Amino acid sequence: MNDLNISATQSTPSVSADFERGILHMRGDSYPENSFELFGPVIRWVEEYLGSTDKPLRLELELLYLNTSSVKAMMDILDLVEEAYRAKRDVSLRWVYDQQNERVAELAEEFKEDCSFPFEITSR
């Protein structure tokens, strides 16, 4: 299985997925014109990772802004992680937000409410 590396743009976050380490990291703003172009490969990577290994999966998010279509894509990713957790997989998420941006903290809290896996929200 390959790693995934997507460079950030003005409207999309950087994405790095490391198979050996079992880490998916996303950082930046997310308001792409076509969220499927950005998140399709990320969703496929998560599906393939969870289907090909029993190793833990860690999501590390530093997302500053998400538009509606990015929120939907993130929900799809978290649904996959939740399903894995219910199947007794070791999964977790850490969302780091800027203290100056309470809106992102509130969004992260809304996501957390729908998840039973370990989900940490912390400020920097």
Steps between C-alpha positions, in 0.01 A plus 500: 500500500627847411530809712295802400640851469293793379646849513300784648352770281329823594170311530608148595691351792820302476438130541758239591420138568779274619424128476794382711424740783121473464450876501272720291580869543303791352587864552358826368180645358258283305266669257574335166278551197473122469537329836490154340825574315670569831327257732439209261863382522500557878186291548643225277827504696315460832287217358807321361701552818225364723445209262865401462649515849408462865740775604364804686381803306557851632335806346674828569296799390595866498213620287434872527186534290270249329226583251182294484629246247819455704292438812309228312824337383641514853184332627556221246856452628389499862226248419770263369706551813196450723414176319857378553485591869178305543681205343757530783766683298745734672413840353517853634478862396674812625367835377720802570341842462617858543372657824399804299258292293223376728282415199735214407499377860120493489504313169743243641270457803207436266697229320608350833138464614441246222812295574566241770869448418771702684468857372717773651447871437783725604608858439841628405 
